[in-house]
């Protein structure tokens, strides 16, 4: 049983989870049958995954390196 000295490790989203959430948001944006509220829910879910992902060790550096690569820096 976890104690205060040994708390349970929270589940943190992986990069695959973040990529899947981003794809769901993009699909919602591209689907003309969905309402603005549907798109907003998808975007909010993606943001929640993103915030969780940033708590993974090295995640921020990984995203920064990818952004620089895409920008050609």
Secondary structure, DSSP 8 states (H G I E B T S, - for coil): --BTTB--------HHHHHHHHHHHHHHHH-TTS-HHHHHHHHHHHHHHHHHHTTSTTHHHHHHHHHHHHHT-
